Amino acid sequence: MSKIKLKKGDLVKVISGESRGSQGKIVSIDTKKLRAIVEGVNMVSKSEKPSAKNTNGGIVKKEGSIHISNLMFVEGGKTVRLGKKLDEKTGKIIRISRKTKEAVK
């Protein structure tokens, strides 16, 4: 299993699939299935039964998951690949942009 370089809260762009070209922040990541839910991207319709929260029920639009390989990190309005590097000062592994070689938040 490959390591996931994306994190919750990262701004990403969809590079393939039906929602190609759209951007959003990562809401959650499923590390077992290598899938992520991105805010406002890959909207799917689900039928819901009436409940205490939604008394009428009906069709609800919500985000579906997207495979990690179809997402790319956005830095300064452009997509970049991410790498990992050992920081000499702290001794921790940090994420870096492969284009600028600078640390990513």
N, C-alpha and C positions, 0 to 999 in steps of 0.2 A: 504494500500500500504506500502511495506517495505521500509526502508531507504537504499539508495545505499551507500556502503562504498568505492567503487572504484571511482577514479577521472580521468579526462583527463590527459594523460601523464604517467600514471602508467604502469609498465611492468607487463603483465599478461600472464598466460598460459591457453590454452583451455583444459578443463578436460573431455569434452564429445562432441560427434558429429563427423562430417566428418573431421574437422581440428584438431582432438584431438592430443595433444602433442606439437603443435606449439605455439611459443611465439611471442609477439609483444607489442607495446605501444598502448594505447587507443587514438584514434584520436578524437572521439566524443561519447557522451552518450545521448540517448533519454530517459529522466526520465519518460515520460508518458507510453511508451511501455516497459520499463525496458530492453532496448537493447543497445549494444555498437558496434562501428566500430573499429576493431583492425587492425593495420598496417600490410599488407601482409598476412592476414588470411581470410579464407572463400571467396576466389576470385570467382566472378561471371561474366559471359559474358553478356553485354548489347548491343543492337543494337542502333546506333545513326544516326540520319539524318545529312546530310551535313549542316554545320553552318559556321559562320565567324571564329570560333576557329579551327574547324576541317572541312576543305573544302571537304574532301573525304567521311566523315562519316564512316560507317562500324561497325565492332564488337569491342567493347572496354572492357578490363578486369578491374574490380574495386572491392573493398572490399564490402562484404555484411555484414549486421548486425548479431550479435550473442547475444543470451539472456544472461543477467548478471549472471544467475545461472550456466552457463557453463564456467565461467571465474574464475580464482583464482590468487590472488596477488603473485608476485614472489619477494622474498627478499633473497639476497645472493645466488642465484641459486636454492633455494628451495621454494616450494609453502607454503604459510602460510595463516591462516585465520586472518581476521582483526576484531578488536573490537573498541569501542569508550570509552573514559575516560575523566573526567574533570581534567584539569591541574590546580593544586593549585596555581602555580606562576602567570599564566596569567588569569585564570578564564575562559579559552576557552575549548571547547571540542576538543580533539585531537584523531587521529587514532593511535592505538597501535597494535603490532603484538601479537597474542594470544600465540605464542610459546615462544618468548623472553621477552614479557611484556615491550618492549621498543617502543618509539614513532617512527612512520613512517613518512617520509617527506611529 
